[in-house]
Amino acid sequence: MFERATILYLYVETPLHAGSGTSLGIVDLPIQRERTTGYPIVQASGLKGCLRDEATYHKDFCQNSACPLYPHADWEKKVEVVFGPETERASEHAGALSVGDARILLFPVRSLMGIFAWVTSKDALARFKRDAEMANLSNISWNPVGPDDESKALVAESNIVSADGRIVLEEFAFTAEPCAEVQTIAEWLKDKALPLGAEYDYWRRSLPQRLIILPENAFRDFTLFSTEVISRIRLDDEKKTVAHGALWSEEHLPSDTLLYAMLFAGKPRVKDDDLSDDWKQAGDKVGEIVKFVKGCVDGKRLQLGGESTVGRGFVKVRMTG
C-alpha cells in the first residue's frame, strides 16, 4: 500500500519522442497516446527508467555538502530499495516507488498574435485536479472551466494572443472570451508547476498572457495534429546520397509542452537489515524515500525518450513534496 503521493512536472525543452513503435499511418514512428482520448503521454515504464538512471548516477555529480543527500552512504542499496533490483534479480522484491504515466497539462500551439499560446481544456484541467488531490495538494484554489461553445476560447484579461476579440491558432479562429478564472489558473500553474530558476522568469511571467482554455474537441485535435513531425534520412557513406529505403518520419512533442506524472511511495519492501544504516534508524521511512527521489531529480535537467544522440528529450523537472 502506498502511503504518500507527489507530483512530478516535466517541462519539455527540446522535442520529445516517446515512441510507440512503427505505424501504418502517415508518420512512421508516432508518439505514445492514450487509447480513449488520443492525448499524448509518456508511459510510466520509460519515465521510471529515466528517474532510475538519474538516481544511479546522481552520486557522481554531487560530491559536497550542498547536496541534500550528501554523504552518499549505501547509495546503490538505496537505489534498489526505491526502484527495485536490476532485471536479473527482479523477483527478489518490488521497489517502494510507483511511477505513473506522464500526462499532458499544457500544449504549445502557433498563434497569430504572441508567437505561440499554451492551450489546455476543461477536461485536462479536471483530470489534473483530480490527480492532484491524491497528492494532497489542498492549495488548488481554482476550478476547471471551459467555453460553452465550440467557437469560443477562454483567456485572461491581460492576454497577448487575441486581437479585436479573435484568437487564431494555426489556421483556426476562435472568439476570445475573457475569464477571471483563467488568470487564477495561470497564476497557480506559474507558481506551482513551471520550473524554478532565473532562466524561467520570462516563461513564468508570460504564462498568464498566453494561456488559452479551448473546447475539449479543439484541444484534442491540436494535440493530435499539431505535434512536431521530423523527417530523417540515412546517407550512403560512399555516395553521400540517401541510402535505399532510409527515409522515415518521427513524431515529437514540441518544446514548451508541460507534462505531469504522479509518484507514489510506500514502505520499503525489504527487511530492515537490508536497508542503509540511516534508513534503518529513520522514523519515517516513506518520507526518506520521497526525500531521496526529490534530491536526485528536483530541479534537474533529464533526457527522456528516444533519439538522445540528436538532442531530443531534454526536460526540466520540478517535484512537489
KEDRENLO-160624 format. One record per residue (C-alpha): x, y, z. Coordinates in pm, 1 decimal. Each point is the difference from the previous one (the first is absolute). Example, Ala and Ser with C-alpha at 12.3 -4.5 7.8 and 13.67 -1.06 7.14 Angstrom:
// residues 2
@x = 1230.0; y = -450.0; z = 780.0
@x = 137.0; y = 344.0; z = -66.0
This chain:
// residues 321
@x = 0.0; y = 0.0; z = 0.0
@x = 134.4; y = 339.7; z = -96.4
@x = -5.8; y = 258.7; z = 276.2
@x = 105.6; y = 319.0; z = -174.3
@x = -50.4; y = 155.9; z = -342.7
@x = 180.5; y = 286.1; z = -169.7
@x = -7.5; y = 163.0; z = -341.7
@x = 287.9; y = 17.2; z = -244.5
@x = -20.9; y = 282.2; z = -257.0
@x = 194.3; y = -37.8; z = -324.6
@x = 58.7; y = 308.9; z = -215.2
@x = 109.9; y = -104.2; z = -349.4
@x = 302.4; y = 201.1; z = -116.9
@x = 84.7; y = -189.0; z = -320.7
@x = -243.8; y = -206.4; z = -209.4
@x = -87.5; y = -321.3; z = 182.4
@x = -44.7; y = -334.3; z = -175.3
@x = -156.2; y = -262.0; z = 225.3
@x = -61.7; y = -247.1; z = -277.7
@x = -276.2; y = -257.6; z = -30.3
@x = 173.4; y = -204.7; z = -272.6
@x = -65.6; y = -11.2; z = -372.2
@x = -331.8; y = 106.2; z = -145.1
@x = -210.6; y = -50.6; z = -311.2
@x = -94.7; y = 368.0; z = 4.5
@x = 162.4; y = 300.6; z = -163.9
@x = 266.6; y = 27.1; z = 271.8
@x = 236.0; y = -297.2; z = 11.5
@x = 91.1; y = 37.5; z = 368.8
@x = -287.9; y = 159.3; z = 195.6
@x = 2.9; y = 96.2; z = 366.9
@x = -183.0; y = -175.7; z = 282.7
@x = -362.9; y = 97.9; z = 53.5
@x = -292.1; y = -89.4; z = 220.6
@x = -236.6; y = -239.5; z = -168.3
@x = -324.3; y = 175.7; z = 91.0
@x = 89.4; y = 369.1; z = -28.7
@x = 290.1; y = -2.4; z = -243.6
@x = 192.2; y = 232.4; z = 233.8
@x = 380.8; y = -36.4; z = -7.0
@x = 157.7; y = -182.3; z = 293.7
@x = 336.6; y = -135.3; z = 106.4
@x = -56.3; y = -349.3; z = 129.6
@x = 100.0; y = -65.6; z = 358.6
@x = 262.8; y = -261.4; z = -82.8
@x = 206.5; y = 245.0; z = -203.5
@x = -31.5; y = 275.7; z = 258.5
@x = 93.9; y = -235.2; z = 283.8
@x = 310.2; y = -113.0; z = -188.2
@x = 103.5; y = 361.5; z = -52.7
@x = -43.6; y = 78.2; z = 370.8
@x = 194.4; y = -310.3; z = 97.0
@x = 288.5; y = 93.9; z = -228.9
@x = 16.4; y = 346.8; z = 151.5
@x = -7.5; y = -142.0; z = 352.4
@x = 269.6; y = -255.8; z = -83.3
@x = 244.9; y = 257.4; z = -131.5
@x = -100.6; y = 294.7; z = 217.5
@x = 265.2; y = -91.7; z = 257.4
@x = 275.5; y = 70.1; z = -254.7
@x = -117.5; y = 360.0; z = -50.8
@x = -57.2; y = 89.9; z = 362.0
@x = 314.6; y = -23.5; z = 208.3
@x = -43.3; y = 262.9; z = 271.8
@x = -230.6; y = 105.1; z = 278.4
@x = -202.7; y = 225.6; z = -232.5
@x = -178.1; y = -316.5; z = -113.9
@x = -295.1; y = -82.4; z = 231.4
@x = 86.4; y = -370.9; z = -28.1
@x = 368.9; y = 36.3; z = 93.6
@x = 179.5; y = -210.1; z = 125.0
@x = -81.2; y = -280.0; z = -241.3
@x = -6.4; y = -296.0; z = 238.3
@x = -126.2; y = -331.2; z = -146.4
@x = -110.1; y = 177.3; z = -317.3
@x = -49.9; y = -308.9; z = -216.5
@x = -201.8; y = -163.1; z = 278.2
@x = -231.6; y = 302.6; z = 17.0
@x = -52.9; y = -2.0; z = -377.2
@x = -106.7; y = -364.6; z = 15.9
@x = -236.0; y = 61.5; z = 291.4
@x = -167.2; y = 288.4; z = -184.4
@x = -10.6; y = -136.9; z = -355.3
@x = 42.2; y = -374.9; z = 48.0
@x = 291.0; y = -232.2; z = -83.9
@x = 156.5; y = -32.2; z = -343.4
@x = -181.0; y = -216.3; z = -255.5
@x = 187.9; y = -321.7; z = 76.0
@x = -112.5; y = 25.9; z = 365.2
@x = -340.3; y = 155.9; z = -56.1
@x = -182.8; y = -283.8; z = 175.8
@x = 160.7; y = 81.3; z = 335.8
@x = -222.3; y = 297.7; z = 82.7
@x = -179.6; y = 296.1; z = -156.3
@x = 110.6; y = 358.7; z = 39.9
@x = -160.7; y = 231.8; z = 252.6
@x = -75.3; y = 261.0; z = -268.3
@x = -282.7; y = -23.5; z = -253.4
@x = 16.8; y = 229.1; z = -303.3
@x = -305.5; y = 100.5; z = -202.1
@x = -28.0; y = 99.6; z = -365.1
@x = 100.9; y = 355.9; z = -86.7
@x = -315.6; y = 177.9; z = -116.9
@x = -57.6; y = 317.1; z = -196.3
@x = -82.5; y = 321.3; z = 187.1
@x = 104.1; y = 283.6; z = -233.0
@x = 63.0; y = -30.6; z = -373.6
@x = 168.6; y = 274.0; z = -210.3
@x = -168.0; y = 104.3; z = -324.8
@x = 105.2; y = 254.5; z = -261.6
@x = -196.7; y = 323.4; z = 39.6
@x = -52.8; y = 293.0; z = -235.8
@x = 48.1; y = 233.4; z = 296.3
@x = 262.0; y = -54.5; z = 268.0
@x = 198.9; y = -258.2; z = -204.5
@x = -145.4; y = -297.7; z = 187.4
@x = -259.6; y = -83.7; z = 262.4
@x = -27.3; y = -267.3; z = 265.4
@x = -329.3; y = -179.9; z = -45.2
@x = -187.1; y = -232.6; z = 230.9
@x = -359.9; y = -103.9; z = 57.8
@x = -250.7; y = -46.4; z = 279.6
@x = 46.2; y = -376.2; z = -32.0
@x = 379.4; y = 17.9; z = 35.7
@x = -25.6; y = 239.4; z = 295.4
@x = -264.5; y = -211.9; z = 172.9
@x = 214.3; y = -311.3; z = -34.6
@x = 299.4; y = 184.3; z = 139.6
@x = -196.8; y = 130.5; z = 297.9
@x = -132.9; y = -349.1; z = 70.6
@x = 353.2; y = -141.1; z = -7.7
@x = 131.5; y = 286.2; z = 212.3
@x = -246.3; y = -85.3; z = 275.3
@x = 174.8; y = -337.2; z = 34.5
@x = 317.5; y = 195.2; z = 74.0
@x = -186.1; y = 202.6; z = 265.4
@x = 48.7; y = 327.7; z = -185.2
@x = -262.0; y = 186.5; z = 199.9
@x = 116.0; y = 339.0; z = -125.3
@x = -172.6; y = -27.5; z = -338.7
@x = -234.1; y = 296.1; z = 21.8
@x = -135.4; y = -17.0; z = -355.0
@x = -267.3; y = -201.9; z = -175.7
@x = 28.0; y = -147.5; z = -350.9
@x = -184.6; y = 215.7; z = -250.8
@x = -62.1; y = -17.1; z = -372.4
@x = -184.1; y = 190.0; z = -273.8
@x = -369.6; y = -72.6; z = -51.2
@x = 31.5; y = 5.7; z = -378.1
@x = 233.7; y = -172.5; z = -247.0
@x = 80.4; y = 334.8; z = -160.5
@x = 118.4; y = 166.7; z = 322.5
@x = 318.9; y = -13.0; z = 205.9
@x = 60.9; y = 129.1; z = 351.9
@x = 290.5; y = 237.5; z = 66.1
@x = 119.9; y = 227.6; z = 278.4
@x = -67.6; y = 372.7; z = -18.9
@x = 373.2; y = 72.5; z = -42.1
@x = 52.1; y = -240.8; z = -289.5
@x = 225.4; y = 70.2; z = -301.5
@x = -149.2; y = -264.5; z = -230.3
@x = -323.4; y = 170.3; z = -103.5
@x = -67.7; y = 298.6; z = -224.0
@x = -337.5; y = 163.5; z = -53.6
@x = -159.2; y = -277.9; z = 199.7
@x = 138.8; y = -278.3; z = -218.7
@x = 259.4; y = -271.8; z = 54.4
@x = 167.8; y = -174.4; z = -293.3
@x = 182.1; y = -325.3; z = 76.6
@x = 159.6; y = -162.9; z = -303.0
@x = -276.0; y = 64.7; z = -258.9
@x = -290.3; y = -20.0; z = 244.6
@x = -177.4; y = 303.3; z = 146.2
@x = -182.0; y = 27.2; z = 332.0
@x = -190.0; y = 277.9; z = 171.9
@x = 197.4; y = 115.1; z = 304.2
@x = -200.4; y = 1.5; z = 320.9
@x = 178.1; y = 163.3; z = 297.4
@x = -38.0; y = -200.8; z = 320.2
@x = 134.2; y = 83.0; z = 345.6
@x = 40.4; y = -369.5; z = 85.4
@x = 254.7; y = -37.9; z = -283.0
@x = 219.2; y = 258.0; z = 173.3
@x = -33.0; y = -192.4; z = 327.8
@x = 92.3; y = -330.0; z = -165.9
@x = 295.5; y = 156.4; z = -180.6
@x = 132.7; y = 162.5; z = 316.6
@x = -19.3; y = -331.9; z = 184.1
@x = 175.6; y = -191.3; z = -279.0
@x = 280.9; y = 252.5; z = -33.7
@x = 65.5; y = -12.5; z = 374.9
@x = -49.4; y = -373.1; z = 60.9
@x = 69.0; y = -183.9; z = -327.2
@x = 251.0; y = 185.0; z = -218.5
@x = 370.3; y = -51.4; z = 78.0
@x = 169.7; y = 227.2; z = 249.4
@x = 316.3; y = 195.2; z = -74.5
@x = 84.2; y = 331.8; z = -161.3
@x = 12.1; y = -151.2; z = -349.1
@x = -375.7; y = -65.0; z = 25.5
@x = -99.6; y = 347.3; z = 121.6
@x = -116.1; y = 99.4; z = -348.4
@x = -213.2; y = -312.2; z = -43.3
@x = -162.2; y = 36.7; z = 339.5
@x = -85.8; y = 363.3; z = -71.3
@x = -143.0; y = -80.5; z = -342.3
@x = -216.8; y = -297.8; z = 98.1
@x = -300.1; y = 210.7; z = 111.1
@x = 25.7; y = 195.8; z = -325.9
@x = 16.7; y = -309.5; z = -221.3
@x = -236.4; y = -247.6; z = 166.2
@x = -309.3; y = -96.9; z = -199.5
@x = -267.7; y = -245.9; z = 109.5
@x = -145.1; y = -157.0; z = -311.9
@x = -309.7; y = -209.4; z = -66.4
@x = 84.5; y = -361.9; z = 75.3
@x = -30.7; y = -115.3; z = -362.0
@x = 229.6; y = 277.8; z = -121.0
@x = 259.7; y = -77.4; z = 267.3
@x = -0.2; y = -366.4; z = -94.4
@x = 40.2; y = 86.3; z = -368.2
@x = 296.4; y = 229.2; z = 64.4
@x = 174.3; y = -269.6; z = 204.6
@x = -66.7; y = -245.1; z = -282.9
@x = 95.3; y = 210.3; z = -300.2
@x = 230.4; y = 279.1; z = 124.5
@x = 285.8; y = -209.9; z = 131.7
@x = 342.3; y = 35.8; z = -160.7
@x = 67.2; y = -249.2; z = -280.9
@x = 362.5; y = -28.9; z = -109.3
@x = 123.1; y = -177.7; z = -312.0
@x = 335.1; y = -174.6; z = 28.4
@x = 232.4; y = -174.6; z = -243.8
@x = 306.9; y = -222.9; z = 6.6
@x = 276.2; y = 72.1; z = -250.0
@x = 195.1; y = -254.3; z = -198.5
@x = 357.9; y = 39.9; z = 131.8
@x = 160.8; y = -19.3; z = -343.9
@x = -250.7; y = 178.0; z = -222.3
@x = -119.3; y = 254.2; z = 257.3
@x = -352.2; y = -47.7; z = -128.6
@x = -299.9; y = -135.9; z = 184.5
@x = 34.7; y = -373.5; z = 54.3
@x = -273.8; y = -211.4; z = -154.0
@x = -307.7; y = -0.5; z = 222.3
@x = 169.5; y = 217.7; z = 261.7
@x = -258.2; y = 278.8; z = 19.6
@x = -235.6; y = 4.1; z = 294.8
@x = -205.9; y = 241.0; z = 208.7
@x = -16.8; y = 38.6; z = 377.6
@x = -261.5; y = 169.2; z = 215.2
@x = 106.4; y = 211.3; z = 297.9
@x = -165.9; y = 194.3; z = 276.4
@x = 101.8; y = 361.7; z = -68.0
@x = 222.0; y = 207.3; z = 224.5
@x = -185.1; y = 188.3; z = 276.9
@x = -248.7; y = -280.5; z = 64.0
@x = -78.1; y = -48.2; z = 370.2
@x = -58.0; y = -354.8; z = 125.0
@x = -63.1; y = -135.6; z = 347.0
@x = 25.4; y = -344.3; z = 157.6
@x = -110.7; y = -144.4; z = 332.0
@x = 256.9; y = -164.1; z = 227.9
@x = -114.3; y = -231.4; z = 280.1
@x = 228.2; y = -106.8; z = 284.0
@x = -48.5; y = -285.5; z = 245.4
@x = 202.4; y = -172.8; z = 266.3
@x = 316.6; y = -183.4; z = -111.0
@x = -73.5; y = -354.5; z = -112.4
@x = 314.5; y = -139.8; z = 157.3
@x = 95.3; y = -94.6; z = 353.7
@x = 147.7; y = 271.3; z = 219.2
@x = 332.8; y = -185.3; z = -4.4
@x = 20.2; y = 67.5; z = -374.8
@x = -49.5; y = 375.5; z = 36.8
@x = 277.9; y = 255.8; z = 19.4
@x = 103.0; y = 92.7; z = 353.9
@x = -168.5; y = 342.0; z = -4.8
@x = -327.1; y = -141.4; z = -136.5
@x = -4.9; y = -272.8; z = 265.7
@x = -13.3; y = 268.4; z = 267.8
@x = -246.8; y = 227.7; z = -180.7
@x = -342.1; y = 31.8; z = 158.9
@x = -163.6; y = 98.3; z = -329.7
@x = 143.4; y = -238.9; z = -258.6
@x = -254.6; y = 105.1; z = -263.4
@x = 109.0; y = 359.5; z = 49.4
@x = 362.5; y = -104.4; z = -51.3
@x = -92.4; y = -160.7; z = -331.9
@x = -177.7; y = 314.3; z = -121.3
@x = 293.4; y = 212.6; z = 117.8
@x = 243.5; y = -225.1; z = -187.3
@x = -190.2; y = 21.0; z = -328.8
@x = -49.1; y = 375.6; z = 31.7
@x = 366.2; y = 53.5; z = 81.0
@x = 97.0; y = -190.6; z = -313.6
@x = -235.6; y = 158.1; z = -255.4
@x = -157.2; y = 324.5; z = 125.8
@x = 127.0; y = 295.4; z = -202.0
@x = 205.5; y = -228.7; z = -222.3
@x = 10.6; y = -14.9; z = -377.2
@x = -63.6; y = -358.2; z = -113.6
@x = -7.3; y = -166.2; z = -340.8
@x = -316.2; y = -199.5; z = -58.9
@x = -113.2; y = -213.4; z = -292.4
@x = 182.9; y = -92.1; z = -318.6
@x = 242.8; y = 171.2; z = -238.7
@x = 224.6; y = 115.6; z = 283.1
@x = 306.8; y = 18.6; z = -227.6
@x = -164.8; y = 273.5; z = -208.9
@x = -97.3; y = 212.0; z = 298.4
@x = -360.1; y = -105.6; z = 43.6
@x = -186.1; y = -34.7; z = 324.1
@x = 156.5; y = 249.9; z = 239.8
@x = -249.1; y = 82.6; z = 275.3
@x = 24.7; y = 221.8; z = 307.0
@x = -141.0; y = -165.3; z = 311.5
@x = -188.0; y = 142.4; z = 294.3
@x = -122.8; y = -227.9; z = 277.5
@x = -245.2; y = 77.0; z = 278.9
@x = 20.1; y = -145.2; z = 349.3
